[in-house]
Amino acid sequence: MADLSKLTPGKWQIDPTHSSVTFSVRHLMISKVKGSFKDFSGTIIIDEDPLKSTVDARVALASVDTGDEQRDAHLKGSDFFDTETYPDMVFTTTGLRQDGGDYLLDGELSILGVSKPVTFELEFEGVSADPWGNTKAGFSAKTEINRKDWGMNYNAALETGGVLIGEKAKIELDIEAAKL
């Protein structure tokens, strides 16, 4: 993992063209459904002390894409994201800390008007210049949340036992940010 001190202090903008926000949830107790969000943005402020850096990010929940229009429509509805009332998922940093050779990014995740603390395992992938002279930084992060903590309680019992949809959702981010 790269050292955060290689980041130039200042404002960095997430580049959605070269980034992804994905998730997976257990389905039928035997497989996983994966999806992504196509519309997201964020700003990273790198402090002189990199551990005091901050992230503010927004995901448009209506941009959910699981590869199935009917499922996506259900996710946008009141059983899950209720995008008519709560169009965005928002993350705001509350702290960044080192954990051995790794980093942990703490923050508040707001979904459906409910804010809860989450911690992302963060990897800083490094800094590079693109062919046009722009400075870019790469990050990857992952966490697991329980969707019921945000009021997404919809489910259905299976005849064979268990439930249709798992409670835990894994979230993975692959981010490229541009220095402004």
C-alpha positions as CSV (number, residue, x, y, z in Angstrom):
1,M,0.0,0.0,0.0
2,A,1.2,3.5,-0.8
3,D,2.0,6.1,1.8
4,L,-0.6,8.9,2.2
5,S,2.2,11.4,2.6
6,K,2.7,11.2,-1.2
7,L,-0.6,13.1,-1.7
8,T,-0.3,16.8,-2.3
9,P,-2.4,18.8,0.2
10,G,-5.5,20.5,-1.3
11,K,-8.8,19.7,-3.0
12,W,-9.2,16.6,-5.1
13,Q,-12.4,15.7,-7.1
14,I,-13.6,12.2,-7.7
15,D,-13.6,11.3,-11.4
16,P,-16.8,9.2,-11.9
17,T,-15.6,8.2,-15.4
18,H,-12.6,6.3,-13.9
19,S,-14.3,5.2,-10.6
20,S,-16.9,2.8,-9.4
21,V,-19.3,2.4,-6.5
22,T,-20.5,-1.3,-6.3
23,F,-22.4,-3.5,-3.8
24,S,-23.4,-7.1,-3.3
25,V,-26.2,-8.7,-1.3
26,R,-26.9,-12.4,-0.7
27,H,-29.9,-13.7,-2.7
28,L,-31.9,-16.9,-1.9
29,M,-29.2,-17.7,0.7
30,I,-27.2,-19.3,-2.1
31,S,-25.8,-16.6,-4.3
32,K,-25.0,-12.9,-4.5
33,V,-26.6,-10.1,-6.5
34,K,-24.2,-7.4,-7.5
35,G,-25.0,-3.9,-8.6
36,S,-23.5,-0.5,-9.0
37,F,-24.4,3.2,-8.9
38,K,-23.8,5.2,-12.1
39,D,-24.2,8.7,-10.7
40,F,-21.9,9.8,-7.9
41,S,-19.6,12.6,-6.9
42,G,-17.3,13.6,-4.2
43,T,-14.5,15.9,-2.9
44,I,-11.5,14.9,-1.0
45,I,-9.6,17.5,1.0
46,I,-6.0,16.4,1.7
47,D,-4.6,18.1,4.8
48,E,-0.9,18.8,5.5
49,D,-1.4,16.0,8.0
50,P,-2.9,13.3,5.8
51,L,-4.7,11.7,8.7
52,K,-6.8,14.9,9.1
53,S,-8.0,14.6,5.5
54,T,-11.7,14.5,4.7
55,V,-14.1,13.1,2.2
56,D,-17.6,14.2,1.3
57,A,-19.4,12.0,-1.3
58,R,-22.9,11.7,-2.7
59,V,-24.5,8.8,-4.6
60,A,-27.7,9.3,-6.6
61,L,-29.7,6.2,-5.5
62,A,-31.9,6.3,-8.6
63,S,-28.8,5.4,-10.6
64,V,-28.8,1.9,-9.2
65,D,-28.0,-0.8,-11.8
66,T,-28.1,-4.5,-11.1
67,G,-28.6,-5.5,-14.8
68,D,-32.4,-6.2,-14.3
69,E,-34.8,-3.3,-14.8
70,Q,-37.6,-4.8,-12.7
71,R,-35.2,-5.4,-9.7
72,D,-33.8,-1.9,-10.1
73,A,-37.3,-0.4,-10.1
74,H,-38.0,-2.4,-6.9
75,L,-34.8,-1.0,-5.3
76,K,-35.8,2.5,-6.2
77,G,-39.2,2.1,-4.5
78,S,-40.3,2.4,-0.9
79,D,-39.3,-1.1,0.1
80,F,-35.6,-0.1,-0.3
81,F,-34.2,3.3,-1.4
82,D,-37.4,5.3,-1.7
83,T,-35.6,7.6,-4.2
84,E,-38.6,9.9,-4.6
85,T,-38.3,11.0,-1.0
86,Y,-34.5,10.3,-0.4
87,P,-32.7,10.7,-3.7
88,D,-29.1,10.6,-2.3
89,M,-26.9,8.4,-0.1
90,V,-24.3,10.7,1.5
91,F,-21.0,9.9,3.2
92,T,-19.1,12.4,5.4
93,T,-15.8,11.7,7.1
94,T,-15.5,11.7,10.8
95,G,-11.9,10.5,11.0
96,L,-9.0,8.7,9.2
97,R,-6.6,6.5,11.1
98,Q,-3.8,4.1,10.5
99,D,-4.3,0.5,11.4
100,G,-0.9,-1.2,11.0
101,G,0.0,-0.8,7.4
102,D,-3.6,-0.1,6.5
103,Y,-6.0,2.9,6.8
104,L,-9.5,3.0,8.3
105,L,-11.8,5.8,7.0
106,D,-14.6,6.5,9.6
107,G,-17.7,8.4,8.6
108,E,-21.4,9.0,8.7
109,L,-23.4,7.2,6.0
110,S,-26.9,8.7,5.4
111,I,-29.5,6.7,3.7
112,L,-33.3,7.2,3.9
113,G,-32.7,10.2,6.2
114,V,-30.9,8.0,8.7
115,S,-27.2,8.6,9.5
116,K,-25.1,5.8,11.0
117,P,-21.4,5.4,11.6
118,V,-19.5,3.2,9.2
119,T,-15.8,2.4,8.7
120,F,-14.2,1.7,5.3
121,E,-11.0,-0.3,5.0
122,L,-9.1,2.1,2.8
123,E,-6.2,1.5,0.5
124,F,-4.3,4.4,-1.1
125,E,-3.1,3.1,-4.5
126,G,-0.7,5.9,-5.3
127,V,-0.4,9.1,-7.4
128,S,0.3,9.5,-11.1
129,A,0.2,12.1,-13.8
130,D,-2.0,11.5,-16.8
131,P,-0.8,12.2,-20.4
132,W,-2.4,15.7,-20.2
133,G,-0.4,16.8,-17.1
134,N,-3.2,16.2,-14.5
135,T,-2.3,14.7,-11.2
136,K,-4.5,11.7,-10.2
137,A,-4.7,9.6,-7.1
138,G,-6.2,6.1,-6.7
139,F,-8.0,4.7,-3.7
140,S,-10.0,1.5,-3.0
141,A,-12.3,1.0,0.0
142,K,-14.7,-1.5,1.3
143,T,-17.2,-2.0,4.1
144,E,-20.1,-4.1,5.1
145,I,-23.4,-2.7,6.4
146,N,-26.7,-4.1,7.6
147,R,-29.4,-2.6,5.4
148,K,-31.9,-2.9,8.3
149,D,-29.9,-0.3,10.3
150,W,-31.2,2.2,7.7
151,G,-34.8,0.9,7.7
152,M,-34.6,-1.3,4.6
153,N,-36.5,-4.2,6.1
154,Y,-38.2,-5.8,3.1
155,N,-37.8,-9.5,2.8
156,A,-39.7,-12.7,2.1
157,A,-39.4,-16.1,3.8
158,L,-38.4,-19.1,1.6
159,E,-40.3,-22.4,1.7
160,T,-36.9,-24.1,2.1
161,G,-36.0,-21.9,5.1
162,G,-34.1,-18.7,5.2
163,V,-35.0,-15.5,3.5
164,L,-35.0,-14.0,0.0
165,I,-32.5,-11.2,0.6
166,G,-29.6,-11.1,3.0
167,E,-29.4,-8.3,5.6
168,K,-25.7,-7.5,4.9
169,A,-24.6,-5.5,2.0
170,K,-20.9,-5.3,0.9
171,I,-19.9,-1.9,-0.5
172,E,-16.8,-1.5,-2.6
173,L,-15.3,1.7,-4.0
174,D,-12.6,2.1,-6.6
175,I,-11.8,5.8,-6.9
176,E,-9.7,7.9,-9.1
177,A,-9.5,11.5,-8.0
178,A,-8.1,14.5,-9.8
179,K,-6.1,17.3,-8.1
180,L,-7.8,20.6,-8.6
